[in-house]
Amino acid sequence: MATALDLPGGSLVDERENFGEELRTIGMVWERELIRFFRTRSRILSSFIQPILFLFVLGYGMSTLVGSTAGFDFKKFLFPGIVAMTVITTSISSAISIVWDREFGFLREMLVAPVSRIALVGGKTLGGASIATVQGTIMLALAPLIGVRLTWQVVAEVIGLELLMAVALTAFGVFVAARIQRMEGFSVVMQLLLFPMLFLSGALFPLTGLPAWLTVITRINPLTYAVAPLRSVVFAAQHMPPAAVTRFGGGVTLFGYTLSNAACIGITCAFAAVFLIMAVVGFGKTE
């Protein structure tokens, strides 16, 4: 009897079936990540506490020292960075589920299943990115409390930038987590990587007027190119006077040129692709 491979177009049918299986695997892993997150209420609460403290405690504290320029103060400058901070910390922290699954033996069951590593990484990445994007979007509700004006167009653009940022950082977290055996080790490594990357991205202070050596570090930081367009989109809706733009709204300069939002997004996409490849390779070597 003829099989699917013997019939004309049979290989195409098999390819479609394999593609369908890959999509189902991605969907199941994605759903599992969401269920796990929403069942841990303490994780949901803790993910909001730190950004809110930074926004209101650091924001108001620094505003008294920095002052305002034409009515634009440090709190308004800090707001886009806090949104990015929420996305970044949630994205990278979501990869801790890999270490958790390894300790309880579930990761080994996933790896011996007849599914590709690409599908597993894709599901993990989409799950973490979805959670991070939702949390970053929720932070936008704080905008009226500090006088930041948002429009529906700005919100839509911010959500798109959040998703891109979340995919890149979740993939990076998966790559790191695939090489760590214990929960304690993941927490230590994340602290060593996360906070330097965050502080040197321009999320919490302007990138202008820095020493040359510090400027170089900020330019090789992937987060710099993810934070810049998000801040630019939010600032575009604020009708900032020229003096405030000069002080707070400077973009990222590279080799003497100020990068456009499109250029920064392109660089972020490149980093996201590299991180995804690294995550797939690293996940394939996981035992």
N, C-alpha and C positions, 0 to 999 in steps of 0.2 A: 504494500500500500504506500502511496506517495505521502511523504511528510511535507511539512511547511517549507523545508529547505529545498525539496524536490520541485515544488510548484513555482511557476513564474511569480516573481515578487515575494517569494517566501522569506528571503533574508530581510526584506524591508519590513515584513510583519514582525519578525523576531526583534528587529531593532526598535520598532515601536513598542513592543511589549517590554523590552529592557528599559527603554526610556520611561515608560509608565511605572515600572517597578522602582526606578531611581526617584521619581517624583513622589511616589507613595512613601518611600523611606525618608526622604527629606521632610515630608509633611508630618510623619509620625514623630520624628526626632524633634521637629519644631514644636509640635503640640505638647510633647513631654516636657520641654523646657518651659513652656508657658505654665503648664499645670504645676510644675515644681515651684516656680517662682511665686505664683499667686497663693500657694498653700503655706508659704513661709511669711507670715505677716510681719515678723520682726525684721526680715530682710527688706520688705517694702518700706517700713517706717524708717529704718536706719539709712536707706539710700537717699532719703529726702532731708534728713537732719543736717548732715554736713554742708550741703549746698546752701540751705537756708541760713545756717549760722554764718557762713562766709559772706552771704549777700547782705544780711542785716547787721551783723556784728562788725565784720571787717569793713563793709561798705560804709556804714555810718561813722565808724572810728576813723577810717582813712579820709573821709570827706571833710572832717574837721581839720585835718592836717594839709590835705591837698588843696582844699577849697574848690570853688566852682569857676567856670569860665563861661561868661554870657549865659548864665542860668543852667549850664550843663555841668553836673558834679560827678564825683567818682562812682557813686552808686549806679548811675545810668551807664557809665563805662563798664562797670563790673557785671552788669546783668547778662549780656550775651556770653561772657566767660563762664558765668555760673550755670547757664543752660548747657554750655559745652561740657563743663565739669561734671554735671549730672550724667550726661550721655557717656562720657569717657569712663568714669568710675564704674557705672553699671555694666558697660560693655565688657571691660576687662574682667570684672569680678564674676560675670556670668560664666566664664570659663572654668570656675572652680568646680562646677558640676563634673568635669572630667576627672579631676582628682578624687572627688567623692565617689564616683562610679568605680574608679580603680580600687579604692580601699574596700568597697563592698562587693567586688567581683562582677559587677554588672558590665563594666567596660570590656572584660574578656568575652562575655557572651555577645556583645555587639560586634566585636572584632572577628569572631569565628562565624558570624552569620553571613549568608551568601549575598552580601550587599557591598557596594564599593565604598572605599574610604572617602571618595569625593562626596557621596550622598550623605555620609555621616557628618563630615565637616560642614557641608552645606546646611544641614538641618540645625546643627549646633550654632552656626554663625547666624542664620536667620532668626533662630529663637532668641539669642542674646541681643541681636540688633533690634528686633521688634520690641522687646522689653525696654531697652535703653531709649529707643525713639519715643515710646509712650511716656516714659518718665520725664524725658527732656521737654516734651510738649506740655505736660502738666505744669512744669515750672513756669511756663509762659503766663499762667494765671496770676503770677506775682507782679507782672509788669505794671498794672495800675497803681500798686502800692508805693512804687518809687517814681512814678511819673513817666514811665516809658510808654510811648504810643505805639500800638500795633494795629495793622490792618489785616484783613483776611488774606490778601496777597502775600504780605510779609510772613504770616503764619504758615502758609502753604510752602513758601520758599524755605523757611527755617526747618520745617519737617523734612523736606527733601535733603537738606544739608545734614540734618541730624542722622538720617538713615544712612547716608554715605559714610559719615564719621563712625557710626555704630558698627557698620559692616567691617570697616578697616580695623577698628580696635578690638572687636570680638574675635576676628580671625587672628590677630596678634596674640590675644589672650589664649586662644586654643593652641596656638603654636607653643607658647610658653608652658601651658598646663600639660601638654603631651609629654614633657620631659621631666615632670616633677612627680615624685612618688607620694608625698605626704601633704596633708592640708596645711601644716605649719610652714612647710617650705614654700608653698604657693603664696601664702600671706606675706612672708618676708620678701620674696622676689618681687611681688606686686608693689609693695611699699617702696622698694628700691628703684623700681622703674616708673611707677605711676606718678609720684609727686614731682620728681625732677622733670619729667616730660610735661606735666601739667603747668608747673611754674614757669617753664622756659618756652611756653607756647604763645604767650601774649594774652592768655585768658584772664590773668589777674593783675597785669600791669602793662602799660604801653611798651612797645618794642623800640621806641625812639630814644636816642640819647644814651644808649648802652655802651659799655666799653667794647673794644673791637673783639676781644676773645669771647665775650658773652654773646655778641651779635652772631658770631660764627656758629656757636652752639645752638642758638635759636633757629638758625637757618637750616640746620641738618635735622631738626626735630620735626617728625612728620605731623605732629599736632598743630604746628604753627600754620600750616597751609589749610588745615581743616577749620581752625578757629577764625582765621581772617575773613573768609567770605560770610560766615555766619554773623560776625560783628558788623560787617559792611552792610548787609541786608537790613539788620535792625536799625543801624544808624541812619540809613537812607530815609527812614520814615519819621525821623525826629526833627527834621528841619534845623539842623545844627548850624549855628553861625560860623563864619570862617575861622574865628579865633578858637572855637571849640574843636573844629575839625583839625586844625593844626596841632593842638595839644593832645587830643584823645583819638582822633580818627585816622591816623596814619596807617597806610597799608604795609604789606610786606615788600621790602626792597631786596632785590637779588642782583648782584653785579651792577649796582647803580640804577637799576630799573625797578619801578613800582609795579608789582604784579597785579593783573586784573583778577576779578573774581573767577573768570573762566580759566585762567592759568592756574590759580590755586586749586580749583576743583579738579582740573586735569592732573595736577601733581598728587592730590589726595586719591584720585582714582588709581593712579599708578601704584601708590603705596598699598592701596587696598588689594590690588591684583597680586602684588608681591607677597603680602601677608597671607592671602588665601593660598597661594602656591606653597609657601612655607608651612602653613597649617596642615595642608594635605600630606606633604612629605613627612612632617613631624608626626602626624597621626598615624601614618602608615608604619612608622617605626615603633609605635607604642606597644608595649607588651602587657 
